[in-house]
Amino acid sequence: MSDFTEISQQDLQAILAKPKTLLLDVREIWEFADFNIGGMNIPPHEITERLEELSGYDTIVVACSNGTRSSIVARLLTKKLPAKEILHLEEGIF
């Protein structure tokens, strides 16, 4: 099984410019509403029920505020969506 790849803030814009790439923000809805850098918001507890929403993307960049929750979700997505390229924004969005 392949694991996810860590990326930095400096890499983010170039990666998001690629076709069929999604920024997946896994913070809670209120956190996303308070501050976000775009992308789709799916909190961790909703990921498994909402996997179909990710089907149209080839690359998924998973992010949260500091990288803790997103690393857990990135690991889960590598198992649930093995055909997708899963990237993790290591230091979070802040």
Jmol script that loads the backbone (N, CA, C; Angstrom):
load data "model"
ATOM      1  N   MET A   1       0.843  -1.185   0.000  1.00  0.00           N
ATOM      2  CA  MET A   1       0.000   0.000   0.000  1.00  0.00           C
ATOM      3  C   MET A   1       0.884   1.243   0.000  1.00  0.00           C
ATOM      4  N   SER A   2       0.556   2.167  -0.886  1.00  0.00           N
ATOM      5  CA  SER A   2       1.320   3.410  -0.905  1.00  0.00           C
ATOM      6  C   SER A   2       0.782   4.349   0.164  1.00  0.00           C
ATOM      7  N   ASP A   3       1.666   5.143   0.706  1.00  0.00           N
ATOM      8  CA  ASP A   3       1.302   6.107   1.728  1.00  0.00           C
ATOM      9  C   ASP A   3       1.105   7.464   1.053  1.00  0.00           C
ATOM     10  N   PHE A   4       0.652   8.442   1.799  1.00  0.00           N
ATOM     11  CA  PHE A   4       0.478   9.779   1.235  1.00  0.00           C
ATOM     12  C   PHE A   4       1.809  10.515   1.202  1.00  0.00           C
ATOM     13  N   THR A   5       1.848  11.584   0.424  1.00  0.00           N
ATOM     14  CA  THR A   5       3.041  12.415   0.278  1.00  0.00           C
ATOM     15  C   THR A   5       2.843  13.722   1.017  1.00  0.00           C
ATOM     16  N   GLU A   6       3.847  14.140   1.773  1.00  0.00           N
ATOM     17  CA  GLU A   6       3.814  15.420   2.482  1.00  0.00           C
ATOM     18  C   GLU A   6       4.200  16.541   1.512  1.00  0.00           C
ATOM     19  N   ILE A   7       3.459  17.652   1.571  1.00  0.00           N
ATOM     20  CA  ILE A   7       3.823  18.829   0.789  1.00  0.00           C
ATOM     21  C   ILE A   7       3.854  20.041   1.710  1.00  0.00           C
ATOM     22  N   SER A   8       4.529  21.095   1.266  1.00  0.00           N
ATOM     23  CA  SER A   8       4.625  22.312   2.068  1.00  0.00           C
ATOM     24  C   SER A   8       3.713  23.397   1.492  1.00  0.00           C
ATOM     25  N   GLN A   9       3.540  24.463   2.244  1.00  0.00           N
ATOM     26  CA  GLN A   9       2.765  25.621   1.780  1.00  0.00           C
ATOM     27  C   GLN A   9       3.314  26.140   0.453  1.00  0.00           C
ATOM     28  N   GLN A  10       4.651  26.111   0.287  1.00  0.00           N
ATOM     29  CA  GLN A  10       5.279  26.614  -0.933  1.00  0.00           C
ATOM     30  C   GLN A  10       4.887  25.794  -2.159  1.00  0.00           C
ATOM     31  N   ASP A  11       4.570  24.532  -1.979  1.00  0.00           N
ATOM     32  CA  ASP A  11       4.193  23.644  -3.085  1.00  0.00           C
ATOM     33  C   ASP A  11       2.710  23.728  -3.437  1.00  0.00           C
ATOM     34  N   LEU A  12       1.909  24.250  -2.530  1.00  0.00           N
ATOM     35  CA  LEU A  12       0.456  24.146  -2.632  1.00  0.00           C
ATOM     36  C   LEU A  12      -0.121  24.751  -3.907  1.00  0.00           C
ATOM     37  N   GLN A  13       0.193  25.988  -4.227  1.00  0.00           N
ATOM     38  CA  GLN A  13      -0.424  26.637  -5.387  1.00  0.00           C
ATOM     39  C   GLN A  13      -0.124  25.927  -6.695  1.00  0.00           C
ATOM     40  N   ALA A  14       1.110  25.477  -6.870  1.00  0.00           N
ATOM     41  CA  ALA A  14       1.471  24.763  -8.099  1.00  0.00           C
ATOM     42  C   ALA A  14       0.693  23.450  -8.210  1.00  0.00           C
ATOM     43  N   ILE A  15       0.515  22.766  -7.110  1.00  0.00           N
ATOM     44  CA  ILE A  15      -0.216  21.494  -7.118  1.00  0.00           C
ATOM     45  C   ILE A  15      -1.696  21.729  -7.392  1.00  0.00           C
ATOM     46  N   LEU A  16      -2.274  22.753  -6.773  1.00  0.00           N
ATOM     47  CA  LEU A  16      -3.696  23.035  -6.978  1.00  0.00           C
ATOM     48  C   LEU A  16      -4.000  23.506  -8.397  1.00  0.00           C
ATOM     49  N   ALA A  17      -3.000  23.981  -9.117  1.00  0.00           N
ATOM     50  CA  ALA A  17      -3.189  24.424 -10.497  1.00  0.00           C
ATOM     51  C   ALA A  17      -3.362  23.253 -11.463  1.00  0.00           C
ATOM     52  N   LYS A  18      -3.012  22.052 -11.039  1.00  0.00           N
ATOM     53  CA  LYS A  18      -3.156  20.868 -11.890  1.00  0.00           C
ATOM     54  C   LYS A  18      -4.639  20.521 -12.039  1.00  0.00           C
ATOM     55  N   PRO A  19      -5.038  20.014 -13.213  1.00  0.00           N
ATOM     56  CA  PRO A  19      -6.432  19.598 -13.396  1.00  0.00           C
ATOM     57  C   PRO A  19      -6.822  18.470 -12.437  1.00  0.00           C
ATOM     58  N   LYS A  20      -8.093  18.444 -12.094  1.00  0.00           N
ATOM     59  CA  LYS A  20      -8.672  17.396 -11.233  1.00  0.00           C
ATOM     60  C   LYS A  20      -7.964  17.264  -9.895  1.00  0.00           C
ATOM     61  N   THR A  21      -7.602  18.425  -9.313  1.00  0.00           N
ATOM     62  CA  THR A  21      -6.961  18.459  -7.997  1.00  0.00           C
ATOM     63  C   THR A  21      -7.873  19.198  -7.026  1.00  0.00           C
ATOM     64  N   LEU A  22      -8.017  18.657  -5.842  1.00  0.00           N
ATOM     65  CA  LEU A  22      -8.897  19.216  -4.825  1.00  0.00           C
ATOM     66  C   LEU A  22      -8.129  19.521  -3.556  1.00  0.00           C
ATOM     67  N   LEU A  23      -8.416  20.680  -2.956  1.00  0.00           N
ATOM     68  CA  LEU A  23      -7.965  20.979  -1.604  1.00  0.00           C
ATOM     69  C   LEU A  23      -9.102  20.555  -0.685  1.00  0.00           C
ATOM     70  N   LEU A  24      -8.847  19.574   0.163  1.00  0.00           N
ATOM     71  CA  LEU A  24      -9.844  19.063   1.093  1.00  0.00           C
ATOM     72  C   LEU A  24      -9.496  19.537   2.501  1.00  0.00           C
ATOM     73  N   ASP A  25     -10.309  20.439   3.012  1.00  0.00           N
ATOM     74  CA  ASP A  25     -10.123  21.003   4.348  1.00  0.00           C
ATOM     75  C   ASP A  25     -10.948  20.170   5.314  1.00  0.00           C
ATOM     76  N   VAL A  26     -10.291  19.501   6.259  1.00  0.00           N
ATOM     77  CA  VAL A  26     -10.996  18.581   7.157  1.00  0.00           C
ATOM     78  C   VAL A  26     -11.268  19.177   8.537  1.00  0.00           C
ATOM     79  N   ARG A  27     -11.186  20.493   8.642  1.00  0.00           N
ATOM     80  CA  ARG A  27     -11.546  21.122   9.913  1.00  0.00           C
ATOM     81  C   ARG A  27     -13.068  21.102  10.074  1.00  0.00           C
ATOM     82  N   GLU A  28     -13.534  21.421  11.249  1.00  0.00           N
ATOM     83  CA  GLU A  28     -14.969  21.481  11.500  1.00  0.00           C
ATOM     84  C   GLU A  28     -15.593  22.623  10.697  1.00  0.00           C
ATOM     85  N   ILE A  29     -16.896  22.534  10.459  1.00  0.00           N
ATOM     86  CA  ILE A  29     -17.603  23.518   9.631  1.00  0.00           C
ATOM     87  C   ILE A  29     -17.410  24.936  10.154  1.00  0.00           C
ATOM     88  N   TRP A  30     -17.485  25.124  11.464  1.00  0.00           N
ATOM     89  CA  TRP A  30     -17.344  26.465  12.031  1.00  0.00           C
ATOM     90  C   TRP A  30     -15.930  27.007  11.848  1.00  0.00           C
ATOM     91  N   GLU A  31     -14.924  26.123  11.882  1.00  0.00           N
ATOM     92  CA  GLU A  31     -13.542  26.555  11.652  1.00  0.00           C
ATOM     93  C   GLU A  31     -13.359  27.013  10.213  1.00  0.00           C
ATOM     94  N   PHE A  32     -13.929  26.246   9.287  1.00  0.00           N
ATOM     95  CA  PHE A  32     -13.850  26.579   7.869  1.00  0.00           C
ATOM     96  C   PHE A  32     -14.562  27.901   7.593  1.00  0.00           C
ATOM     97  N   ALA A  33     -15.722  28.109   8.215  1.00  0.00           N
ATOM     98  CA  ALA A  33     -16.480  29.351   8.033  1.00  0.00           C
ATOM     99  C   ALA A  33     -15.719  30.552   8.589  1.00  0.00           C
ATOM    100  N   ASP A  34     -14.994  30.343   9.673  1.00  0.00           N
ATOM    101  CA  ASP A  34     -14.241  31.418  10.314  1.00  0.00           C
ATOM    102  C   ASP A  34     -13.053  31.857   9.468  1.00  0.00           C
ATOM    103  N   PHE A  35     -12.341  30.901   8.860  1.00  0.00           N
ATOM    104  CA  PHE A  35     -11.184  31.194   8.012  1.00  0.00           C
ATOM    105  C   PHE A  35     -10.896  29.991   7.136  1.00  0.00           C
ATOM    106  N   ASN A  36     -10.728  30.249   5.834  1.00  0.00           N
ATOM    107  CA  ASN A  36     -10.350  29.150   4.943  1.00  0.00           C
ATOM    108  C   ASN A  36      -9.565  29.688   3.757  1.00  0.00           C
ATOM    109  N   ILE A  37      -8.917  28.772   3.054  1.00  0.00           N
ATOM    110  CA  ILE A  37      -8.143  29.142   1.866  1.00  0.00           C
ATOM    111  C   ILE A  37      -8.763  28.513   0.622  1.00  0.00           C
ATOM    112  N   GLY A  38     -10.046  28.168   0.720  1.00  0.00           N
ATOM    113  CA  GLY A  38     -10.761  27.575  -0.396  1.00  0.00           C
ATOM    114  C   GLY A  38     -10.864  26.068  -0.261  1.00  0.00           C
ATOM    115  N   GLY A  39     -11.299  25.446  -1.324  1.00  0.00           N
ATOM    116  CA  GLY A  39     -11.432  24.003  -1.336  1.00  0.00           C
ATOM    117  C   GLY A  39     -12.765  23.530  -0.798  1.00  0.00           C
ATOM    118  N   MET A  40     -12.847  22.238  -0.581  1.00  0.00           N
ATOM    119  CA  MET A  40     -14.046  21.593  -0.065  1.00  0.00           C
ATOM    120  C   MET A  40     -13.843  21.297   1.417  1.00  0.00           C
ATOM    121  N   ASN A  41     -14.890  21.505   2.185  1.00  0.00           N
ATOM    122  CA  ASN A  41     -14.831  21.245   3.624  1.00  0.00           C
ATOM    123  C   ASN A  41     -15.614  19.982   3.956  1.00  0.00           C
ATOM    124  N   ILE A  42     -14.912  18.978   4.469  1.00  0.00           N
ATOM    125  CA  ILE A  42     -15.553  17.768   4.987  1.00  0.00           C
ATOM    126  C   ILE A  42     -14.865  17.435   6.318  1.00  0.00           C
ATOM    127  N   PRO A  43     -15.572  17.606   7.450  1.00  0.00           N
ATOM    128  CA  PRO A  43     -14.987  17.270   8.742  1.00  0.00           C
ATOM    129  C   PRO A  43     -14.643  15.774   8.816  1.00  0.00           C
ATOM    130  N   PRO A  44     -13.657  15.408   9.630  1.00  0.00           N
ATOM    131  CA  PRO A  44     -13.204  14.014   9.709  1.00  0.00           C
ATOM    132  C   PRO A  44     -14.306  12.995   9.951  1.00  0.00           C
ATOM    133  N   HIS A  45     -15.265  13.318  10.806  1.00  0.00           N
ATOM    134  CA  HIS A  45     -16.317  12.353  11.134  1.00  0.00           C
ATOM    135  C   HIS A  45     -17.301  12.118   9.987  1.00  0.00           C
ATOM    136  N   GLU A  46     -17.201  12.913   8.903  1.00  0.00           N
ATOM    137  CA  GLU A  46     -18.088  12.745   7.752  1.00  0.00           C
ATOM    138  C   GLU A  46     -17.394  12.118   6.543  1.00  0.00           C
ATOM    139  N   ILE A  47     -16.101  11.915   6.619  1.00  0.00           N
ATOM    140  CA  ILE A  47     -15.321  11.477   5.453  1.00  0.00           C
ATOM    141  C   ILE A  47     -15.853  10.177   4.842  1.00  0.00           C
ATOM    142  N   THR A  48     -16.028   9.151   5.628  1.00  0.00           N
ATOM    143  CA  THR A  48     -16.408   7.856   5.052  1.00  0.00           C
ATOM    144  C   THR A  48     -17.787   7.899   4.394  1.00  0.00           C
ATOM    145  N   GLU A  49     -18.695   8.735   4.892  1.00  0.00           N
ATOM    146  CA  GLU A  49     -20.019   8.852   4.288  1.00  0.00           C
ATOM    147  C   GLU A  49     -20.002   9.711   3.023  1.00  0.00           C
ATOM    148  N   ARG A  50     -18.958  10.493   2.821  1.00  0.00           N
ATOM    149  CA  ARG A  50     -18.932  11.440   1.707  1.00  0.00           C
ATOM    150  C   ARG A  50     -17.833  11.146   0.682  1.00  0.00           C
ATOM    151  N   LEU A  51     -17.330   9.927   0.662  1.00  0.00           N
ATOM    152  CA  LEU A  51     -16.260   9.564  -0.267  1.00  0.00           C
ATOM    153  C   LEU A  51     -16.649   9.792  -1.729  1.00  0.00           C
ATOM    154  N   GLU A  52     -17.908   9.604  -2.065  1.00  0.00           N
ATOM    155  CA  GLU A  52     -18.373   9.775  -3.449  1.00  0.00           C
ATOM    156  C   GLU A  52     -18.105  11.194  -3.962  1.00  0.00           C
ATOM    157  N   GLU A  53     -18.128  12.187  -3.082  1.00  0.00           N
ATOM    158  CA  GLU A  53     -17.866  13.574  -3.480  1.00  0.00           C
ATOM    159  C   GLU A  53     -16.429  13.776  -3.960  1.00  0.00           C
ATOM    160  N   LEU A  54     -15.549  12.846  -3.636  1.00  0.00           N
ATOM    161  CA  LEU A  54     -14.145  12.946  -4.010  1.00  0.00           C
ATOM    162  C   LEU A  54     -13.821  12.188  -5.296  1.00  0.00           C
ATOM    163  N   SER A  55     -14.808  11.512  -5.851  1.00  0.00           N
ATOM    164  CA  SER A  55     -14.558  10.620  -6.991  1.00  0.00           C
ATOM    165  C   SER A  55     -14.103  11.339  -8.257  1.00  0.00           C
ATOM    166  N   GLY A  56     -14.452  12.590  -8.439  1.00  0.00           N
ATOM    167  CA  GLY A  56     -14.095  13.316  -9.656  1.00  0.00           C
ATOM    168  C   GLY A  56     -12.689  13.885  -9.670  1.00  0.00           C
ATOM    169  N   TYR A  57     -11.926  13.637  -8.647  1.00  0.00           N
ATOM    170  CA  TYR A  57     -10.580  14.202  -8.528  1.00  0.00           C
ATOM    171  C   TYR A  57      -9.522  13.114  -8.611  1.00  0.00           C
ATOM    172  N   ASP A  58      -8.403  13.440  -9.242  1.00  0.00           N
ATOM    173  CA  ASP A  58      -7.276  12.511  -9.315  1.00  0.00           C
ATOM    174  C   ASP A  58      -6.309  12.715  -8.150  1.00  0.00           C
ATOM    175  N   THR A  59      -6.177  13.991  -7.729  1.00  0.00           N
ATOM    176  CA  THR A  59      -5.258  14.352  -6.644  1.00  0.00           C
ATOM    177  C   THR A  59      -6.051  15.073  -5.567  1.00  0.00           C
ATOM    178  N   ILE A  60      -5.839  14.680  -4.320  1.00  0.00           N
ATOM    179  CA  ILE A  60      -6.527  15.303  -3.184  1.00  0.00           C
ATOM    180  C   ILE A  60      -5.469  15.766  -2.191  1.00  0.00           C
ATOM    181  N   VAL A  61      -5.476  17.071  -1.917  1.00  0.00           N
ATOM    182  CA  VAL A  61      -4.575  17.651  -0.925  1.00  0.00           C
ATOM    183  C   VAL A  61      -5.385  17.821   0.355  1.00  0.00           C
ATOM    184  N   VAL A  62      -5.002  17.126   1.416  1.00  0.00           N
ATOM    185  CA  VAL A  62      -5.736  17.152   2.676  1.00  0.00           C
ATOM    186  C   VAL A  62      -5.064  18.142   3.625  1.00  0.00           C
ATOM    187  N   ALA A  63      -5.891  19.040   4.215  1.00  0.00           N
ATOM    188  CA  ALA A  63      -5.349  20.081   5.090  1.00  0.00           C
ATOM    189  C   ALA A  63      -6.252  20.283   6.304  1.00  0.00           C
ATOM    190  N   CYS A  64      -5.655  20.766   7.388  1.00  0.00           N
ATOM    191  CA  CYS A  64      -6.391  21.211   8.568  1.00  0.00           C
ATOM    192  C   CYS A  64      -5.618  22.388   9.156  1.00  0.00           C
ATOM    193  N   SER A  65      -5.866  22.723  10.386  1.00  0.00           N
ATOM    194  CA  SER A  65      -5.212  23.906  10.960  1.00  0.00           C
ATOM    195  C   SER A  65      -3.734  23.698  11.253  1.00  0.00           C
ATOM    196  N   ASN A  66      -3.352  22.497  11.716  1.00  0.00           N
ATOM    197  CA  ASN A  66      -1.942  22.294  12.063  1.00  0.00           C
ATOM    198  C   ASN A  66      -1.338  21.002  11.518  1.00  0.00           C
ATOM    199  N   GLY A  67      -2.115  20.213  10.813  1.00  0.00           N
ATOM    200  CA  GLY A  67      -1.601  18.999  10.199  1.00  0.00           C
ATOM    201  C   GLY A  67      -1.918  17.706  10.924  1.00  0.00           C
ATOM    202  N   THR A  68      -2.471  17.766  12.119  1.00  0.00           N
ATOM    203  CA  THR A  68      -2.740  16.550  12.888  1.00  0.00           C
ATOM    204  C   THR A  68      -3.937  15.781  12.340  1.00  0.00           C
ATOM    205  N   ARG A  69      -5.093  16.433  12.283  1.00  0.00           N
ATOM    206  CA  ARG A  69      -6.299  15.758  11.775  1.00  0.00           C
ATOM    207  C   ARG A  69      -6.134  15.359  10.318  1.00  0.00           C
ATOM    208  N   SER A  70      -5.521  16.247   9.538  1.00  0.00           N
ATOM    209  CA  SER A  70      -5.381  15.962   8.109  1.00  0.00           C
ATOM    210  C   SER A  70      -4.464  14.777   7.842  1.00  0.00           C
ATOM    211  N   SER A  71      -3.466  14.545   8.676  1.00  0.00           N
ATOM    212  CA  SER A  71      -2.600  13.382   8.464  1.00  0.00           C
ATOM    213  C   SER A  71      -3.376  12.086   8.702  1.00  0.00           C
ATOM    214  N   ILE A  72      -4.273  12.086   9.661  1.00  0.00           N
ATOM    215  CA  ILE A  72      -5.107  10.914   9.933  1.00  0.00           C
ATOM    216  C   ILE A  72      -6.056  10.662   8.760  1.00  0.00           C
ATOM    217  N   VAL A  73      -6.682  11.734   8.266  1.00  0.00           N
ATOM    218  CA  VAL A  73      -7.602  11.601   7.136  1.00  0.00           C
ATOM    219  C   VAL A  73      -6.843  11.195   5.869  1.00  0.00           C
ATOM    220  N   ALA A  74      -5.662  11.751   5.648  1.00  0.00           N
ATOM    221  CA  ALA A  74      -4.858  11.372   4.479  1.00  0.00           C
ATOM    222  C   ALA A  74      -4.537   9.884   4.506  1.00  0.00           C
ATOM    223  N   ARG A  75      -4.195   9.362   5.657  1.00  0.00           N
ATOM    224  CA  ARG A  75      -3.904   7.932   5.792  1.00  0.00           C
ATOM    225  C   ARG A  75      -5.149   7.100   5.482  1.00  0.00           C
ATOM    226  N   LEU A  76      -6.302   7.530   5.979  1.00  0.00           N
ATOM    227  CA  LEU A  76      -7.562   6.846   5.702  1.00  0.00           C
ATOM    228  C   LEU A  76      -7.870   6.860   4.203  1.00  0.00           C
ATOM    229  N   LEU A  77      -7.683   8.016   3.563  1.00  0.00           N
ATOM    230  CA  LEU A  77      -7.989   8.123   2.138  1.00  0.00           C
ATOM    231  C   LEU A  77      -7.080   7.259   1.276  1.00  0.00           C
ATOM    232  N   THR A  78      -5.841   7.060   1.676  1.00  0.00           N
ATOM    233  CA  THR A  78      -4.963   6.183   0.900  1.00  0.00           C
ATOM    234  C   THR A  78      -5.492   4.747   0.906  1.00  0.00           C
ATOM    235  N   LYS A  79      -6.191   4.378   1.969  1.00  0.00           N
ATOM    236  CA  LYS A  79      -6.778   3.035   2.047  1.00  0.00           C
ATOM    237  C   LYS A  79      -8.111   2.959   1.305  1.00  0.00           C
ATOM    238  N   LYS A  80      -8.943   3.985   1.475  1.00  0.00           N
ATOM    239  CA  LYS A  80     -10.285   3.977   0.888  1.00  0.00           C
ATOM    240  C   LYS A  80     -10.288   4.332  -0.598  1.00  0.00           C
ATOM    241  N   LEU A  81      -9.318   5.134  -1.039  1.00  0.00           N
ATOM    242  CA  LEU A  81      -9.252   5.587  -2.429  1.00  0.00           C
ATOM    243  C   LEU A  81      -7.864   5.301  -3.001  1.00  0.00           C
ATOM    244  N   PRO A  82      -7.493   4.039  -3.152  1.00  0.00           N
ATOM    245  CA  PRO A  82      -6.124   3.701  -3.555  1.00  0.00           C
ATOM    246  C   PRO A  82      -5.724   4.207  -4.938  1.00  0.00           C
ATOM    247  N   ALA A  83      -6.682   4.500  -5.805  1.00  0.00           N
ATOM    248  CA  ALA A  83      -6.348   4.979  -7.154  1.00  0.00           C
ATOM    249  C   ALA A  83      -6.038   6.481  -7.181  1.00  0.00           C
ATOM    250  N   LYS A  84      -6.295   7.180  -6.096  1.00  0.00           N
ATOM    251  CA  LYS A  84      -6.080   8.628  -6.032  1.00  0.00           C
ATOM    252  C   LYS A  84      -4.692   8.951  -5.487  1.00  0.00           C
ATOM    253  N   GLU A  85      -4.171  10.096  -5.923  1.00  0.00           N
ATOM    254  CA  GLU A  85      -2.931  10.613  -5.337  1.00  0.00           C
ATOM    255  C   GLU A  85      -3.335  11.449  -4.123  1.00  0.00           C
ATOM    256  N   ILE A  86      -2.921  11.040  -2.944  1.00  0.00           N
ATOM    257  CA  ILE A  86      -3.257  11.738  -1.702  1.00  0.00           C
ATOM    258  C   ILE A  86      -2.021  12.490  -1.229  1.00  0.00           C
ATOM    259  N   LEU A  87      -2.186  13.807  -1.075  1.00  0.00           N
ATOM    260  CA  LEU A  87      -1.118  14.670  -0.589  1.00  0.00           C
ATOM    261  C   LEU A  87      -1.560  15.278   0.734  1.00  0.00           C
ATOM    262  N   HIS A  88      -0.590  15.543   1.608  1.00  0.00           N
ATOM    263  CA  HIS A  88      -0.899  16.101   2.927  1.00  0.00           C
ATOM    264  C   HIS A  88      -0.142  17.419   3.105  1.00  0.00           C
ATOM    265  N   LEU A  89      -0.891  18.486   3.413  1.00  0.00           N
ATOM    266  CA  LEU A  89      -0.284  19.783   3.687  1.00  0.00           C
ATOM    267  C   LEU A  89       0.262  19.723   5.107  1.00  0.00           C
ATOM    268  N   GLU A  90       1.577  19.483   5.231  1.00  0.00           N
ATOM    269  CA  GLU A  90       2.172  19.101   6.503  1.00  0.00           C
ATOM    270  C   GLU A  90       2.035  20.103   7.624  1.00  0.00           C
ATOM    271  N   GLU A  91       2.146  21.395   7.357  1.00  0.00           N
ATOM    272  CA  GLU A  91       2.100  22.341   8.471  1.00  0.00           C
ATOM    273  C   GLU A  91       0.731  22.998   8.644  1.00  0.00           C
ATOM    274  N   GLY A  92      -0.262  22.574   7.902  1.00  0.00           N
ATOM    275  CA  GLY A  92      -1.598  23.128   8.033  1.00  0.00           C
ATOM    276  C   GLY A  92      -1.767  24.440   7.291  1.00  0.00           C
ATOM    277  N   ILE A  93      -2.949  25.017   7.417  1.00  0.00           N
ATOM    278  CA  ILE A  93      -3.266  26.206   6.629  1.00  0.00           C
ATOM    279  C   ILE A  93      -2.914  27.518   7.309  1.00  0.00           C
ATOM    280  N   PHE A  94      -2.489  27.474   8.564  1.00  0.00           N
ATOM    281  CA  PHE A  94      -2.146  28.729   9.250  1.00  0.00           C
ATOM    282  C   PHE A  94      -0.681  29.031   9.175  1.00  0.00           C
TER     283      PHE A  94
END
end "model"
wireframe off; spacefill off
backbone 0.3
color backbone group
